[in-house]
Amino acid sequence: MLTYQQKKDILTVQLFQSQRLTSSEKLVALCMAYMIDDRGQVDMRMPQLAYMSRLHIRTVIRVLKSLADKISLETNVEGRGNVYYFVQWSHL
């Protein structure tokens, strides 16, 4: 069984090495991986993600939609925001 930090490191390396992601997709995914919790979930609001990645909110929304297809990023609506889940987290 891998520790939280080992899983986070593996996910980060996978994202860095991905050849399928554009630079914006990679940046947003890495920002999210930085904020991931021990269940593989990221609870970030759009303004926070846009600020962290230095991208416009509309760009972040577009990138999140494409990440859902490319890296199996699931989105769950909870309360006033979304919670994102890296599906591959459960496979590590």
C-alpha positions, 0 to 999 in steps of 0.5 A: 500500500502506497502512502499519500505522498507516494501516490501524490508523487506518482500522479505528479510525475505522470502528469509532467510526463504526459504527451497528450496534454497541452500546456494549459491542461498540464498546468491546471492538472498540476495545480490540482495535483498540488492541492489533492487530498488523501482520497484523491479529491480536489476541492477548489473553486474556479477563482482559486484555480484560475489564480493559481494557474494564472489562467482566465476562468473561461480557460480553466473551465474549458481545460477542465472539460478536456481533462475529463476526457483525457485523464478521467477527471470526474467532477461532482457538484457539492454545495456551491462548488465542484469537487474533482476526483482523479480516477487513477488515484484509486488504482495506485 
